[in-house]
Structure formats: C-alpha cells, structure tokens
Amino acid sequence: MWRRMAIYRLLHQAQSVFDPDLVAVMGRAYEEVVKTLCLDAGDPLRELIAREVIALTKAGERDPARLKVLTIQALQN
C-alpha cells in the first residue's frame, strides 16, 4: 500500500528498488522522525527527512532506530 507520505512518494518517483521489508524499515524511521519533531502533514521538512532516510539506507544503514537518530543529526547540521 502506497500511502502519500513523502518517503513512499519519493521511492516511487525514483523507481528505487528496495526489498519490501527495507521499505517498511524506512517508513518506520521516517514516521518516527516526523513524530519526534511534531511536524504537520504539509511541513516541507518532511521531504528533506524522506530524502535523508533514503540516502542513509542507500549508504547501508538498516536499523530503524539508527536511521532515526542519524536523520535527526543530519537535520541539525
């Protein structure tokens, strides 16, 4: 199921090939970052978060908790 969250939209647009379990991991990490930062549905920061989660995953990170921490750290820099 493709929800209209930025991460799923970007993965679909880029035609990125990730295994379904990994897509679920990225989705969880993305949702946790958004929840932690208390972002509204239309906040443009959501797309930046999605891009960062995807980039970290492409670089080899697979742990959703670590993806969350690294994404938040990247946003602070």
C-alpha positions as CSV (number, residue, x, y, z in Angstrom):
1,M,0.0,0.0,0.0
2,W,1.4,3.4,-1.1
3,R,0.5,6.0,1.4
4,R,1.1,9.6,0.3
5,M,3.9,10.1,2.8
6,A,6.9,11.8,1.3
7,I,9.2,8.8,1.6
8,Y,6.9,6.5,-0.3
9,R,6.2,9.1,-3.0
10,L,10.0,9.7,-3.4
11,L,10.7,6.0,-3.6
12,H,8.0,5.6,-6.2
13,Q,9.2,8.6,-8.3
14,A,12.8,7.5,-8.2
15,Q,11.8,3.9,-9.1
16,S,14.2,2.8,-6.3
17,V,14.4,-0.9,-5.9
18,F,14.4,-1.8,-2.2
19,D,13.1,-5.0,-0.7
20,P,9.6,-4.6,0.9
21,D,11.0,-5.3,4.3
22,L,13.5,-2.5,3.9
23,V,10.8,-0.1,2.6
24,A,8.9,-0.9,5.8
25,V,12.1,-0.1,7.9
26,M,12.5,3.2,6.1
27,G,8.8,4.0,6.6
28,R,9.1,3.4,10.3
29,A,12.2,5.5,10.6
30,Y,10.6,8.3,8.6
31,E,7.4,8.2,10.7
32,E,9.4,8.2,14.0
33,V,11.4,11.3,12.9
34,V,8.2,13.1,11.9
35,K,6.6,12.2,15.2
36,T,9.6,13.2,17.2
37,L,9.8,16.6,15.5
38,C,5.9,17.1,15.8
39,L,5.6,18.0,12.1
40,D,2.3,18.8,10.5
41,A,1.2,17.0,7.3
42,G,2.1,19.8,5.0
43,D,5.5,20.7,6.5
44,P,8.2,20.9,3.8
45,L,10.7,19.4,6.2
46,R,9.1,16.0,5.7
47,E,10.5,15.7,2.2
48,L,14.0,16.5,3.5
49,I,13.6,13.8,6.1
50,A,12.5,11.3,3.5
51,R,15.5,12.1,1.3
52,E,17.8,11.7,4.2
53,V,16.3,8.4,5.3
54,I,16.6,7.1,1.7
55,A,20.2,8.3,1.4
56,L,21.2,6.7,4.7
57,T,19.6,3.5,3.6
58,K,21.4,3.6,0.3
59,A,24.6,4.0,2.3
60,G,23.9,0.8,4.1
61,E,22.1,1.6,7.3
62,R,19.3,-0.8,8.1
63,D,18.4,-0.3,11.7
64,P,15.3,1.9,12.0
65,A,16.4,3.3,15.4
66,R,19.8,4.3,14.0
67,L,18.1,5.7,10.9
68,K,16.0,7.9,13.1
69,V,19.0,9.2,15.1
70,L,21.2,9.8,12.1
71,T,18.4,11.6,10.2
72,I,17.8,13.9,13.2
73,Q,21.5,14.6,13.5
74,A,21.7,15.4,9.8
75,L,18.9,17.9,10.1
76,Q,20.7,19.6,13.0
77,N,23.8,20.2,10.9
